[in-house]
Amino acid sequence: MVRLACDQCGRKTQYRRERLLAEYDPDMTMPDLRHLLARCPRRNAPGMSCGVYYADLMRRARADDAT
């Protein structure tokens, strides 16, 4: 599973990896895919930013920082 979350808007969602590989270009960068999946109206709004992130990657990064 690929999990996305946003602390700004509270969004939490997940996708099956196999579905993403079938539906989107496997060479797409992770940041591009993240914003495409988020479909966040804040992304291009002046003075606002989208806070979507890969939840499992952030969890791993925080755990690595703690050690």
Backbone bond lengths (Angstrom), bond angles and torsions (degrees), N, CA, C in turn:
res aa  C-N    CA-C-N  psi(-1)  N-CA   C-N-CA  omega(-1)  CA-C   N-CA-C  phi
1 M - - - 1.450 - - 1.529 109.67 -
2 V 1.310 114.27 145.55 1.463 121.67 174.30 1.520 105.60 -113.36
3 R 1.328 116.06 119.50 1.461 121.04 -175.83 1.521 110.73 -109.52
4 L 1.336 115.14 134.43 1.455 122.35 176.05 1.518 109.06 -117.31
5 A 1.318 115.92 147.40 1.460 120.76 176.88 1.523 108.78 -148.15
6 C 1.324 115.60 160.42 1.462 121.90 175.97 1.520 108.04 -142.05
7 D 1.323 116.55 121.28 1.455 120.35 178.56 1.522 111.93 -74.68
8 Q 1.327 118.14 -21.31 1.461 121.68 -178.21 1.524 112.40 -75.12
9 C 1.331 116.45 -42.74 1.469 118.96 -176.22 1.525 112.96 -111.15
10 G 1.347 116.80 -8.13 1.454 120.30 178.79 1.520 114.78 84.42
11 R 1.303 116.60 5.17 1.473 119.90 -179.01 1.532 110.81 -65.30
12 K 1.308 115.83 137.35 1.459 123.02 173.14 1.516 106.87 -143.52
13 T 1.330 116.07 128.18 1.452 120.72 -179.08 1.522 109.53 -152.51
14 Q 1.301 115.83 164.31 1.458 119.52 178.41 1.524 109.81 -143.88
15 Y 1.332 114.45 151.89 1.452 122.28 -178.73 1.522 108.71 -133.25
16 R 1.295 115.83 148.79 1.467 120.33 173.43 1.528 108.34 -76.43
17 R 1.306 115.66 131.04 1.464 121.79 -178.30 1.524 111.27 -56.11
18 E 1.318 116.80 -42.42 1.457 121.17 -179.01 1.528 111.43 -61.21
19 R 1.321 116.39 -39.31 1.465 120.53 179.01 1.527 110.37 -65.47
20 L 1.317 116.97 -42.12 1.459 120.48 179.57 1.522 111.36 -63.55
21 L 1.331 116.58 -41.94 1.462 120.17 179.26 1.522 111.51 -64.99
22 A 1.321 116.75 -35.26 1.464 120.66 179.48 1.529 111.87 -75.25
23 E 1.316 116.40 -33.92 1.456 120.74 -173.12 1.529 113.73 -89.15
24 Y 1.326 117.48 -31.34 1.459 121.60 -175.57 1.522 110.49 -120.27
25 D 1.306 115.70 159.17 1.462 122.41 179.04 1.533 109.79 -59.73
26 P 1.323 118.41 122.07 1.467 120.28 -178.80 1.521 113.19 -64.35
27 D 1.333 118.09 -15.00 1.459 121.32 177.81 1.531 112.92 -91.84
28 M 1.332 117.20 0.65 1.457 120.94 178.98 1.532 108.72 -64.43
29 T 1.323 115.95 140.33 1.462 119.02 179.12 1.527 110.44 -71.19
30 M 1.309 115.98 153.10 1.470 120.04 -178.95 1.527 112.12 -62.50
31 P 1.347 120.18 -41.09 1.467 118.60 176.69 1.529 112.80 -61.93
32 D 1.336 117.57 -40.31 1.466 120.02 178.54 1.528 110.89 -64.67
33 L 1.312 117.02 -43.44 1.461 120.89 179.04 1.527 110.62 -63.30
34 R 1.313 116.28 -42.52 1.473 121.06 -179.94 1.520 110.65 -56.58
35 H 1.316 117.66 -48.50 1.467 120.16 -178.40 1.524 112.03 -71.84
36 L 1.299 117.12 -32.60 1.457 120.19 176.40 1.525 110.60 -64.66
37 L 1.316 117.21 -44.09 1.459 121.57 179.55 1.520 112.33 -69.55
38 A 1.317 116.44 -35.21 1.474 120.12 -177.53 1.523 111.76 -66.35
39 R 1.321 116.61 -36.52 1.473 121.09 -176.72 1.527 110.97 48.67
40 C 1.316 115.14 42.18 1.460 121.15 -174.52 1.530 111.35 -81.07
41 P 1.346 117.71 125.71 1.469 119.67 178.31 1.528 112.08 -68.03
42 R 1.332 118.08 -17.39 1.465 121.47 179.64 1.525 111.87 -74.79
43 R 1.307 116.83 -21.70 1.472 120.75 -171.59 1.514 112.88 -53.68
44 N 1.314 118.56 -43.89 1.462 121.86 -177.41 1.525 113.16 -110.46
45 A 1.319 116.75 8.95 1.460 120.04 -179.29 1.533 109.72 -79.24
46 P 1.309 117.66 136.19 1.466 120.66 179.80 1.534 111.08 -60.46
47 G 1.310 115.79 132.73 1.466 120.93 176.57 1.516 114.58 75.90
48 M 1.310 118.07 5.36 1.459 120.82 179.83 1.522 109.00 -125.55
49 S 1.303 115.90 158.91 1.463 119.56 176.70 1.521 109.52 -138.90
50 C 1.300 114.49 153.70 1.456 121.52 177.67 1.523 107.84 -90.05
51 G 1.302 117.54 134.15 1.460 121.34 -177.99 1.515 113.68 -106.70
52 V 1.324 118.25 18.72 1.457 120.52 -176.51 1.527 110.36 -66.89
53 Y 1.320 115.31 141.32 1.462 121.26 179.69 1.515 109.38 -147.72
54 Y 1.335 114.96 162.18 1.462 121.17 175.44 1.526 107.10 -78.90
55 A 1.312 116.46 110.06 1.464 121.65 -172.44 1.525 112.72 -60.14
56 D 1.315 118.54 -41.98 1.460 120.55 -178.12 1.519 111.82 -69.95
57 L 1.323 118.25 -33.79 1.456 120.62 178.36 1.524 110.69 -69.58
58 M 1.314 116.78 -39.07 1.464 119.73 178.79 1.521 110.55 -68.02
59 R 1.309 116.93 -38.38 1.466 121.12 178.80 1.529 109.35 -62.38
60 R 1.339 116.31 -43.11 1.467 120.90 179.27 1.536 110.37 -66.20
61 A 1.326 117.16 -42.52 1.466 120.71 -179.99 1.527 110.75 -62.80
62 R 1.316 117.46 -41.20 1.467 120.52 178.50 1.518 110.81 -66.04
63 A 1.309 117.76 -38.25 1.461 121.43 178.48 1.530 110.35 -66.96
64 D 1.334 116.94 -39.43 1.465 120.64 177.93 1.527 111.14 -66.19
65 D 1.332 117.45 -36.23 1.459 120.74 178.64 1.523 111.83 -68.10
66 A 1.323 117.49 -28.89 1.454 122.05 -177.50 1.528 112.07 -75.19
67 T 1.324 117.83 -19.45 1.467 120.37 -177.72 1.501 112.10 -91.18
